[in-house]
Amino acid sequence: MWILDRGRMAIPPILTLFDIMLTFGGNPLFKGVNLTIHQGARTCLVGRNGSGKSTLLRVIAGMVESDRGNRFVQPGMSVGYMDQHPDLSDFATLGDFAMSGLSQGEEYKVEMAAEGLKLNLDQTPATASGGERRRAALAKILAEAPNLMLLDEPTNHLDIEAIGWLEDYLRQTRDAFILISHDRAFLRSLTRDTMWVDRGFVRQNPKGFEGFEEWRDEVFEVEDIKRHKLNRLIKTEARWAVEGISARRKRNQGRVRRLSELKAQRGAQIKRAGTAAMAFDSGQKSGKRVIEAESISKTFDGRTIVSDFAIRIARGERIAIIGPNGVGKTTLLNMLTGKLESDTGTIKLGTNILPAIFDQNRNALDPKATLWDSLTEDKELGVSGQNDQIMVRGTPKHVVGYLKEFLFNENQARGPVSALSGGEKARLLLARLMAKKSNLLVLDEPTNDLDVETLDLLQEILDEYDGTVLLVSHDRDFLDRVATTSIVMEGDGQTKVYAGGWSDYQTQRKEIPRAIKSSTKASKPSPIQEKPKSQPQKMSFKEEHRLKELPAAMGRLEAEIAKLIEYLSDPELYTTAPLKFQKATEALTERQETLEAAELEWLTLEEKAES
């Protein structure tokens, strides 16, 4: 259908799909797809990981031929696709690739896009990362400016500044676009209608992403009502089949056929995919002080990454590290967790720290290994690689069963990691982490490639996690929902602490133009505060003596706690000696509480001594 522009002329659509069906391995990925994309469209394409979003985008682009149906592009209209894995083999630099196909004199468009996306056009493809290759593909399609842009996860590997630049660019363009993205804030800001790929169907809603979740829940509610009515009807017909047959010599064949048809109808219903059974176990509690950094600095090749930075992180905090790409977020993360030494100052880790690390580069996953091997050959999990079971937070589970909890099917278990999508690799890495007990989560870019539902679930379990979280992310919505405190790296070693997430940081930065320090007046109170300026208080002789003896006392308590934990680890103790088990448990609780009190006292006295 064409639309009217102020009643004067009919404007034909850019692209139309008629009754499209595509099958992979005999099962339809989607069927009966009818789409009309008009000029000026602002569309988000959403769906679970593996639902076929990227494939549908490639069908719209004409890169994948459907098994049935027709694709029509209006003559004179152009469609461009941003490839997530562009082929740069024939180009000397990223700039050569991005400028290929442009008319002479239009190269400046690539240079403008590269500046906004922070892309080095002189870099060679051989030395470019996957994220840099994606940015080159994004710069290319923005410079080409087709009538319809198909953007598959354009915000992946962009920092917050580059995402903001892209958001402004797309808001101002007159060209139509279809977006696949996990970034809620990005989608809410830009989209005016939604396509939802769900169990083989493409549903459409004339509202942007802001209304997606409410619409999705309404669809599911209607489905549930219909399914409930169908089940009641089947029960009624089945009861008649039993009671009616005994009361009559001849069956009513029409009703028997109806029962069969109803059962077939129920069997044809496609069950909704569940959510991954994700959960973190904080295990043994850490001490109240998790990390304390004093006057730390780091310089690489004459470039200052961190300068004279101090922070105290208490148990239960959710700390976000925010800043542009290349500013040193991962470096600071490694310093705070003890993986990298600082050039100056001190970093003290608390007691009983059990870290679990999510690496943004997925280095823990071997592309050539199978999913099975990825879980069973990890030495940190205490399994050898030949087992068919994995210890999940102290409980043995079959590998396939555990993979199913994370929405993998049995056929994928022996398949290679390289065959997984980005979202599936993220889920597999989370499965590895969640098999371990931990009380300190280090999450470096965990949100890349995850679908909206999985992000929701990850946020929920982080809220319930009884441990400490260190998080690096460029997802503004996720930062707002998770972080209680933000460490903002502004470049040249300037690192400041703000209360709350991304929006709180933006508000505080506008309200106070000077450097802001975390304070109790912030919108989200945090125990991580800059030390208040107060009149120096002289310590008493008793306090000085207590400060000196506390470290030794805490050391003795830690040793006693370790022995009690080892003693209670005997699985037969509860059965053979229940009284000893009870006394040891009570002693463990008492010593842990005493240690916490001692740590708090030490922190207070140490702070007083420094002042």
C-alpha positions as CSV (number, residue, x, y, z in Angstrom):
1,M,0.0,0.0,0.0
2,W,1.3,3.4,-0.9
3,I,0.9,6.4,1.4
4,L,-0.2,9.9,0.7
5,D,2.0,13.0,1.3
6,R,-0.5,15.7,2.5
7,G,-3.0,14.4,0.0
8,R,-1.1,15.5,-3.0
9,M,0.9,12.5,-4.3
10,A,1.3,8.9,-3.6
11,I,4.8,7.9,-2.2
12,P,5.7,4.3,-3.1
13,P,7.4,2.2,-0.5
14,I,11.1,1.6,-0.7
15,L,10.9,-2.2,-0.3
16,T,8.2,-4.8,-0.1
17,L,8.3,-8.5,0.9
18,F,5.5,-10.8,-0.2
19,D,4.8,-14.2,1.6
20,I,8.4,-14.9,2.4
21,M,9.4,-18.3,3.8
22,L,12.9,-19.5,4.6
23,T,13.8,-22.9,5.9
24,F,17.1,-24.2,7.4
25,G,17.4,-28.0,7.9
26,G,13.7,-28.6,7.1
27,N,12.3,-26.3,9.8
28,P,11.0,-22.9,8.8
29,L,13.0,-20.1,10.3
30,F,10.1,-17.9,9.4
31,K,7.1,-18.1,7.1
32,G,4.4,-15.9,5.6
33,V,6.4,-12.7,6.1
34,N,4.8,-9.6,4.5
35,L,6.6,-6.4,5.0
36,T,6.4,-2.9,3.6
37,I,9.2,-0.4,4.3
38,H,8.3,3.2,3.7
39,Q,10.6,6.2,3.3
40,G,11.6,7.7,6.6
41,A,11.0,4.4,8.5
42,R,12.5,4.2,11.9
43,T,12.2,0.5,12.7
44,C,13.7,-1.7,15.4
45,L,14.0,-5.5,14.7
46,V,13.8,-7.5,17.9
47,G,13.8,-11.1,19.0
48,R,15.6,-13.7,21.0
49,N,19.1,-14.8,20.1
50,G,18.9,-17.3,17.3
51,S,15.4,-16.3,16.3
52,G,16.5,-15.2,12.8
53,K,16.8,-11.4,13.1
54,S,20.1,-11.2,11.2
55,T,18.9,-13.6,8.6
56,L,15.8,-11.6,8.0
57,L,17.9,-8.5,7.6
58,R,19.9,-10.3,5.0
59,V,16.7,-11.4,3.2
60,I,15.6,-7.7,3.2
61,A,19.0,-6.8,1.8
62,G,18.7,-9.4,-1.0
63,M,21.8,-11.3,0.3
64,V,19.8,-14.4,1.2
65,E,17.3,-15.9,-1.2
66,S,14.0,-17.0,0.3
67,D,12.5,-20.5,-0.4
68,R,9.2,-18.8,-1.2
69,G,7.8,-15.4,-1.9
70,N,9.0,-12.2,-3.6
71,R,11.2,-9.2,-2.7
72,F,10.6,-6.0,-4.6
73,V,12.7,-2.8,-4.4
74,Q,11.2,0.4,-5.9
75,P,13.2,1.4,-9.0
76,G,15.6,4.2,-8.2
77,M,15.7,3.2,-4.5
78,S,18.8,1.8,-2.8
79,V,19.2,-0.7,0.1
80,G,22.5,-0.9,2.1
81,Y,23.5,-3.5,4.7
82,M,26.1,-3.1,7.4
83,D,28.0,-6.4,7.5
84,Q,29.1,-7.5,11.0
85,H,32.0,-9.5,9.4
86,P,33.1,-7.5,6.3
87,D,35.6,-9.0,3.8
88,L,38.6,-6.6,3.8
89,S,41.0,-9.0,2.1
90,D,41.3,-6.8,-1.0
91,F,42.0,-3.5,0.8
92,A,45.2,-2.1,2.2
93,T,43.5,-0.1,4.9
94,L,40.2,0.3,6.6
95,G,39.8,3.6,4.9
96,D,40.2,2.0,1.5
97,F,37.4,-0.4,2.3
98,A,35.1,2.3,3.7
99,M,35.7,4.6,0.7
100,S,35.3,1.9,-2.0
101,G,32.3,2.5,-4.2
102,L,32.0,6.2,-3.4
103,S,32.1,8.8,-6.2
104,Q,35.2,10.9,-6.5
105,G,35.1,13.8,-4.1
106,E,32.8,12.0,-1.6
107,E,35.6,10.5,0.5
108,Y,35.1,13.3,3.1
109,K,31.9,11.6,4.1
110,V,33.9,8.6,5.3
111,E,36.3,10.9,7.2
112,M,33.4,12.6,9.0
113,A,31.9,9.2,10.0
114,A,35.3,7.9,11.1
115,E,35.8,10.9,13.3
116,G,32.5,10.3,15.1
117,L,33.0,6.6,15.3
118,K,36.7,7.0,16.5
119,L,38.0,4.9,13.6
120,N,41.6,5.0,12.4
121,L,41.2,4.9,8.6
122,D,45.0,4.2,8.1
123,Q,44.9,1.0,10.1
124,T,45.5,-2.2,8.1
125,P,42.9,-5.0,8.1
126,A,45.6,-7.5,9.4
127,T,46.0,-5.5,12.7
128,A,42.3,-4.5,13.1
129,S,40.1,-6.0,15.7
130,G,36.6,-7.3,15.0
131,G,35.2,-4.1,16.5
132,E,37.3,-1.9,14.3
133,R,36.2,-3.9,11.2
134,R,32.6,-3.4,12.2
135,R,33.2,0.4,12.6
136,A,34.7,0.5,9.1
137,A,31.5,-1.2,7.7
138,L,29.4,1.2,9.7
139,A,31.3,4.2,8.4
140,K,31.0,2.9,4.8
141,I,27.2,2.5,4.9
142,L,26.7,6.0,6.6
143,A,28.9,7.6,3.8
144,E,27.0,5.7,1.1
145,A,23.6,7.0,2.6
146,P,21.3,4.4,0.9
147,N,17.5,5.1,1.0
148,L,17.2,2.2,3.4
149,M,20.0,1.3,5.9
150,L,20.0,-2.1,7.5
151,L,22.1,-1.9,10.7
152,D,22.9,-5.1,12.5
153,E,24.1,-4.4,16.0
154,P,25.8,-1.1,15.1
155,T,26.4,-0.1,18.7
156,N,28.5,-3.2,19.5
157,H,32.1,-2.2,20.3
158,L,31.2,1.5,20.3
159,D,31.9,3.5,23.4
160,I,29.3,5.7,24.9
161,E,30.6,8.8,23.1
162,A,30.5,7.1,19.7
163,I,27.0,5.7,20.4
164,G,25.8,9.2,21.2
165,W,27.3,10.5,17.9
166,L,25.6,7.7,15.9
167,E,22.3,8.4,17.8
168,D,22.4,12.0,16.8
169,Y,23.3,11.2,13.2
170,L,20.4,8.7,12.8
171,R,18.0,11.1,14.5
172,Q,18.8,13.7,11.8
173,T,19.0,11.6,8.7
174,R,16.1,11.5,6.3
175,D,17.0,8.0,5.1
176,A,15.0,5.0,6.4
177,F,16.7,2.4,8.7
178,I,16.0,-0.9,10.4
179,L,18.0,-1.5,13.6
180,I,19.0,-4.6,15.4
181,S,20.5,-3.7,18.8
182,H,20.5,-4.7,22.5
183,D,20.9,-1.1,23.6
184,R,17.5,-0.1,25.1
185,A,18.4,3.6,25.4
186,F,19.5,3.7,21.7
187,L,16.3,1.9,20.5
188,R,14.0,4.0,22.7
189,S,15.5,7.2,21.4
190,L,15.3,6.4,17.7
191,T,12.6,4.0,16.7
192,R,8.9,4.6,15.8
193,D,7.8,1.1,14.9
194,T,8.8,-2.5,15.7
195,M,9.2,-5.8,14.0
196,W,9.4,-8.8,16.3
197,V,10.7,-12.2,15.1
198,D,9.1,-14.8,17.3
199,R,8.9,-18.5,16.7
200,G,8.9,-18.3,12.9
201,F,6.6,-15.3,12.6
202,V,7.3,-11.6,12.1
203,R,4.9,-9.5,14.0
204,Q,4.6,-5.8,13.5
205,N,3.6,-2.9,15.8
206,P,3.3,0.8,14.8
207,K,5.1,1.8,18.0
208,G,8.7,2.2,18.8
209,F,10.8,0.1,21.2
210,E,9.3,2.0,24.1
211,G,6.1,0.1,23.7
212,F,7.6,-3.3,22.9
213,E,7.6,-5.0,26.2
214,E,4.0,-4.1,27.0
215,W,3.0,-5.3,23.5
216,R,4.9,-8.6,23.9
217,D,3.3,-9.3,27.2
218,E,-0.2,-8.7,25.8
219,V,0.6,-11.1,22.9
220,F,1.7,-13.8,25.4
221,E,-1.4,-13.2,27.6
222,V,-3.7,-13.7,24.6
223,E,-1.8,-16.9,23.7
224,D,-2.1,-18.2,27.2
225,I,-5.9,-17.6,27.3
226,K,-6.3,-19.4,24.0
227,R,-4.1,-22.3,25.1
228,H,-6.1,-22.6,28.3
229,K,-9.4,-22.7,26.4
230,L,-8.1,-25.3,24.0
231,N,-6.9,-27.5,26.9
232,R,-10.4,-27.3,28.5
233,L,-12.1,-28.2,25.2
234,I,-9.8,-31.2,24.7
235,K,-10.6,-32.4,28.3
236,T,-14.3,-32.1,27.6
237,E,-14.1,-34.0,24.3
238,A,-11.8,-36.7,25.9
239,R,-14.3,-37.2,28.7
240,W,-17.1,-37.7,26.2
241,A,-15.0,-40.2,24.3
242,V,-14.6,-42.3,27.4
243,E,-18.2,-42.0,28.8
244,G,-20.0,-41.8,25.4
245,I,-18.4,-44.9,24.0
246,S,-19.5,-47.1,26.9
247,A,-23.1,-45.7,26.6
248,R,-23.4,-46.3,22.9
249,R,-22.7,-49.2,20.6
250,K,-21.5,-46.9,17.8
251,R,-19.1,-44.0,18.2
252,N,-19.9,-40.6,17.0
253,Q,-17.1,-40.5,14.5
254,G,-17.5,-36.7,14.0
255,R,-16.7,-36.0,17.6
256,V,-13.8,-38.5,17.6
257,R,-12.3,-36.7,14.6
258,R,-12.9,-33.4,16.4
259,L,-10.9,-34.6,19.4
260,S,-8.1,-35.7,17.1
261,E,-8.1,-32.3,15.3
262,L,-8.0,-30.4,18.6
263,K,-5.0,-32.5,19.8
264,A,-3.2,-31.9,16.5
265,Q,-3.9,-28.2,16.9
266,R,-2.3,-28.2,20.3
267,G,0.6,-30.1,19.0
268,A,1.2,-27.6,16.3
269,Q,1.4,-24.7,18.8
270,I,5.0,-23.6,19.1
271,K,6.1,-23.3,22.7
272,R,7.6,-20.1,23.8
273,A,11.3,-20.3,24.5
274,G,12.0,-20.0,28.2
275,T,14.7,-17.9,29.8
276,A,18.1,-19.2,30.6
277,A,18.3,-20.6,34.1
278,M,21.0,-18.2,35.2
279,A,22.0,-17.8,38.8
280,F,25.2,-16.7,40.7
281,D,26.1,-18.3,44.0
282,S,28.0,-15.8,46.2
283,G,29.3,-18.7,48.3
284,Q,31.4,-17.8,51.3
285,K,31.1,-14.1,52.2
286,S,34.1,-11.9,51.7
287,G,35.1,-9.4,54.3
288,K,33.4,-6.0,54.5
289,R,36.3,-4.4,52.8
290,V,36.7,-5.9,49.3
291,I,39.2,-3.5,47.7
292,E,41.0,-0.5,49.0
293,A,43.2,1.6,46.6
294,E,45.3,4.5,47.8
295,S,47.1,7.0,45.5
296,I,47.4,4.5,42.6
297,S,48.8,5.4,39.2
298,K,49.7,3.7,36.0
299,T,51.6,4.9,32.9
300,F,52.2,3.0,29.6
301,D,54.7,4.3,27.1
302,G,54.7,7.8,28.5
303,R,50.9,7.9,28.5
304,T,49.1,8.3,31.9
305,I,46.2,5.9,32.3
306,V,45.4,6.5,36.0
307,S,46.8,9.2,38.2
308,D,46.6,9.4,42.0
309,F,43.4,7.6,42.3
310,A,41.8,6.3,45.6
311,I,38.7,4.3,46.3
312,R,37.3,2.0,48.9
313,I,34.9,-0.7,47.8
314,A,32.7,-2.4,50.3
315,R,31.0,-5.8,50.1
316,G,27.8,-5.7,48.1
317,E,28.7,-2.7,46.0
318,R,28.0,-2.6,42.2
319,I,30.8,-0.5,40.7
320,A,30.6,0.6,37.0
321,I,33.8,1.8,35.2
322,I,32.8,4.2,32.4
323,G,34.8,5.9,29.7
324,P,35.7,6.0,26.0
325,N,37.4,3.1,24.3
326,G,41.1,3.1,24.9
327,V,41.0,5.2,28.0
328,G,42.1,2.3,30.2
329,K,39.0,0.8,31.8
330,T,40.3,-2.8,31.6
331,T,43.7,-1.6,32.9
332,L,42.0,-0.1,36.0
333,L,39.9,-3.2,36.4
334,N,43.0,-5.4,36.4
335,M,44.7,-3.1,38.9
336,L,41.8,-3.2,41.3
337,T,41.6,-7.0,41.1
338,G,45.4,-7.5,41.7
339,K,46.1,-8.8,38.2
340,L,48.2,-5.7,37.3
341,E,50.6,-3.8,39.7
342,S,50.2,-0.1,40.0
343,D,53.2,2.2,39.6
344,T,52.5,4.0,42.8
345,G,50.3,3.7,45.8
346,T,48.8,0.5,47.3
347,I,46.0,-1.8,46.6
348,K,44.7,-4.0,49.3
349,L,42.3,-6.9,48.7
350,G,39.9,-8.0,51.4
351,T,39.6,-11.5,53.0
352,N,38.0,-14.6,51.4
353,I,37.8,-13.1,47.9
354,L,36.5,-15.6,45.3
355,P,36.5,-13.8,41.9
356,A,34.7,-14.9,38.7
357,I,35.8,-13.0,35.6
358,F,33.8,-12.3,32.3
359,D,36.3,-11.3,29.7
360,Q,35.1,-9.0,26.9
361,N,37.3,-10.7,24.3
362,R,35.9,-14.2,25.2
363,N,39.5,-15.4,25.6
364,A,38.3,-18.2,27.9
365,L,36.5,-19.8,25.0
366,D,38.5,-21.8,22.4
367,P,36.8,-21.4,19.0
368,K,37.9,-24.9,18.0
369,A,36.6,-26.6,21.2
370,T,33.1,-28.0,21.5
371,L,30.6,-26.6,24.0
372,W,31.0,-29.8,26.0
373,D,34.8,-29.4,26.2
374,S,34.4,-25.7,27.0
375,L,32.7,-26.7,30.3
376,T,34.5,-29.9,31.2
377,E,38.1,-29.0,30.4
378,D,38.3,-26.0,32.6
379,K,40.8,-26.6,35.4
380,E,39.2,-23.9,37.5
381,L,36.0,-25.9,37.6
382,G,37.9,-29.0,38.8
383,V,37.0,-31.2,35.9
384,S,39.2,-33.1,33.4
385,G,37.5,-33.0,30.0
386,Q,36.4,-36.7,29.9
387,N,33.5,-36.3,32.3
388,D,29.9,-36.2,31.3
389,Q,29.1,-34.2,34.5
390,I,30.1,-30.7,35.7
391,M,30.1,-29.4,39.2
392,V,27.7,-26.5,39.4
393,R,28.2,-24.6,42.6
394,G,29.0,-27.8,44.4
395,T,26.3,-30.0,42.8
396,P,27.0,-32.4,39.9
397,K,25.0,-31.9,36.7
398,H,25.0,-33.6,33.3
399,V,26.7,-31.4,30.8
400,V,23.8,-31.5,28.3
401,G,21.3,-30.8,31.0
402,Y,23.3,-27.8,32.2
403,L,23.7,-26.5,28.6
404,K,19.9,-26.8,28.1
405,E,19.4,-24.5,31.2
406,F,21.2,-21.9,29.1
407,L,19.0,-22.5,26.0
408,F,21.4,-24.7,24.1
409,N,20.1,-27.9,22.5
410,E,21.6,-31.4,22.6
411,N,23.0,-31.2,19.0
412,Q,25.0,-28.1,19.9
413,A,26.8,-29.8,22.8
414,R,29.3,-31.5,20.5
415,G,29.4,-28.6,18.1
416,P,32.3,-26.1,17.9
417,V,32.2,-22.8,19.7
418,S,33.0,-21.1,16.4
419,A,29.5,-22.0,15.2
420,L,27.9,-19.9,17.9
421,S,26.5,-16.4,17.5
422,G,27.8,-13.6,19.6
423,G,24.9,-13.9,22.0
424,E,25.4,-17.7,22.4
425,K,29.1,-17.2,23.1
426,A,28.1,-14.8,25.9
427,R,25.6,-17.3,27.3
428,L,28.2,-20.1,27.2
429,L,30.7,-17.9,29.1
430,L,28.1,-17.0,31.7
431,A,27.4,-20.7,32.1
432,R,31.1,-21.3,32.9
433,L,31.1,-18.5,35.4
434,M,27.9,-19.5,37.1
435,A,29.2,-23.0,37.7
436,K,31.6,-21.5,40.2
437,K,31.0,-20.1,43.6
438,S,32.1,-16.5,43.8
439,N,31.7,-13.4,45.8
440,L,33.4,-10.9,43.4
441,L,32.1,-10.7,39.8
442,V,34.3,-8.9,37.3
443,L,32.2,-8.3,34.2
444,D,34.0,-6.7,31.3
445,E,31.5,-5.8,28.6
446,P,29.0,-8.6,29.4
447,T,26.1,-7.0,27.5
448,N,27.5,-7.3,24.0
449,D,25.3,-9.5,21.8
450,L,22.8,-10.5,24.5
451,D,19.1,-10.2,23.7
452,V,16.8,-8.0,25.7
453,E,15.2,-10.9,27.7
454,T,18.7,-12.2,28.7
455,L,19.8,-8.7,29.7
456,D,16.7,-8.4,31.9
457,L,17.5,-11.7,33.6
458,L,21.2,-10.8,34.1
459,Q,20.2,-7.5,35.7
460,E,17.8,-9.4,38.0
461,I,20.3,-11.9,39.2
462,L,22.9,-9.2,39.8
463,D,20.4,-7.4,42.0
464,E,20.0,-10.6,44.0
465,Y,23.7,-11.5,44.1
466,D,25.0,-11.4,47.6
467,G,28.5,-10.3,46.6
468,T,30.4,-7.4,44.9
469,V,30.3,-6.5,41.2
470,L,32.8,-4.7,39.1
471,L,31.3,-3.8,35.7
472,V,32.6,-2.3,32.5
473,S,29.8,-1.5,30.0
474,H,28.7,1.1,27.4
475,D,25.0,0.1,27.7
476,R,23.5,3.2,29.4
477,D,20.3,1.5,30.4
478,F,22.1,-1.5,31.9
479,L,24.4,0.9,33.9
480,D,21.4,2.8,35.2
481,R,19.7,-0.4,36.4
482,V,22.8,-2.1,37.9
483,A,25.4,0.4,39.1
484,T,25.3,1.9,42.6
485,T,28.6,3.8,42.0
486,S,30.4,4.9,38.8
487,I,34.1,5.4,38.3
488,V,34.4,7.7,35.3
489,M,37.7,7.8,33.4
490,E,37.9,11.1,31.5
491,G,41.4,10.6,29.9
492,D,44.9,11.8,30.8
493,G,44.7,9.9,34.0
494,Q,41.7,11.9,35.3
495,T,39.4,9.4,37.2
496,K,36.5,10.5,39.3
497,V,33.9,8.7,41.4
498,Y,30.1,9.5,41.1
499,A,27.2,8.0,43.0
500,G,24.7,6.0,40.8
501,G,24.7,4.9,37.2
502,W,25.0,6.7,33.9
503,S,22.0,9.1,34.2
504,D,23.0,10.0,37.8
505,Y,26.6,10.8,36.6
506,Q,25.1,13.0,33.8
507,T,22.9,14.9,36.3
508,Q,25.7,15.4,38.8
509,R,28.1,16.6,36.1
510,K,25.6,19.2,34.9
511,E,24.7,20.4,38.4
512,I,28.3,20.8,39.5
513,P,30.7,21.9,36.7
514,R,33.8,21.3,38.7
515,A,35.2,17.8,39.6
516,I,32.5,16.0,41.6
517,K,33.4,13.7,44.4
518,S,31.0,11.0,45.7
519,S,29.1,12.3,48.7
520,T,26.2,11.4,50.9
521,K,24.1,14.0,49.0
522,A,24.2,11.9,45.8
523,S,21.0,10.4,44.6
524,K,22.1,6.9,45.3
525,P,24.0,6.6,48.7
526,S,27.2,4.6,48.5
527,P,29.7,3.6,51.1
528,I,32.4,4.5,48.6
529,Q,33.1,8.1,49.5
530,E,36.0,10.5,49.3
531,K,37.3,11.0,52.8
532,P,35.5,14.0,54.4
533,K,37.6,16.9,55.3
534,S,37.4,17.2,59.1
535,Q,39.6,18.5,61.9
536,P,42.4,16.0,62.6
537,Q,41.7,13.9,65.7
538,K,44.6,12.7,67.7
539,M,44.6,9.0,68.4
540,S,44.8,7.8,72.0
541,F,47.6,5.5,73.1
542,K,45.0,2.7,73.5
543,E,43.8,3.2,69.9
544,E,47.3,3.2,68.5
545,H,48.1,0.0,70.3
546,R,44.8,-1.6,69.1
547,L,45.6,-0.6,65.5
548,K,48.9,-2.4,65.7
549,E,47.5,-5.6,67.1
550,L,44.4,-5.9,64.9
551,P,46.2,-7.3,61.7
552,A,47.6,-10.2,63.7
553,A,44.2,-10.8,65.3
554,M,42.5,-10.8,61.9
555,G,45.1,-13.2,60.6
556,R,44.4,-15.6,63.5
557,L,40.7,-15.4,62.8
558,E,41.2,-16.1,59.1
559,A,43.3,-19.1,59.9
560,E,40.7,-20.5,62.4
561,I,37.9,-19.9,59.8
562,A,39.9,-21.8,57.2
563,K,40.4,-24.8,59.5
564,L,36.7,-24.8,60.4
565,I,35.6,-24.7,56.8
566,E,38.0,-27.6,56.0
567,Y,36.6,-29.6,59.0
568,L,33.0,-29.0,58.0
569,S,33.7,-30.0,54.4
570,D,33.7,-33.7,55.5
571,P,30.4,-35.0,54.0
572,E,30.1,-37.7,56.7
573,L,30.5,-35.3,59.7
574,Y,26.8,-34.4,60.0
575,T,25.7,-38.0,60.1
576,T,28.5,-39.5,62.3
577,A,28.9,-36.6,64.7
578,P,25.9,-34.2,64.6
579,L,26.8,-32.5,67.9
580,K,30.4,-31.7,66.7
581,F,28.9,-30.5,63.4
582,Q,26.6,-28.1,65.2
583,K,29.3,-26.7,67.5
584,A,31.7,-26.2,64.5
585,T,29.0,-24.4,62.6
586,E,28.3,-22.1,65.5
587,A,32.0,-21.5,65.9
588,L,32.4,-20.6,62.2
589,T,29.5,-18.1,62.4
590,E,30.9,-16.5,65.5
591,R,34.4,-16.2,64.1
592,Q,33.2,-14.8,60.8
593,E,31.2,-12.1,62.7
594,T,34.2,-11.3,64.9
595,L,36.4,-11.0,61.8
596,E,33.9,-8.6,60.2
597,A,33.8,-6.5,63.3
598,A,37.6,-6.4,63.5
599,E,37.9,-5.4,59.9
600,L,35.4,-2.5,60.4
601,E,37.3,-1.4,63.5
602,W,40.6,-1.6,61.6
603,L,39.2,0.6,58.8
604,T,37.9,3.2,61.3
605,L,41.2,3.4,63.2
606,E,43.3,3.4,60.0
607,E,41.2,6.3,58.6
608,K,41.6,8.2,61.9
609,A,45.4,7.6,61.9
610,E,45.7,9.0,58.3
611,S,43.6,12.1,59.2
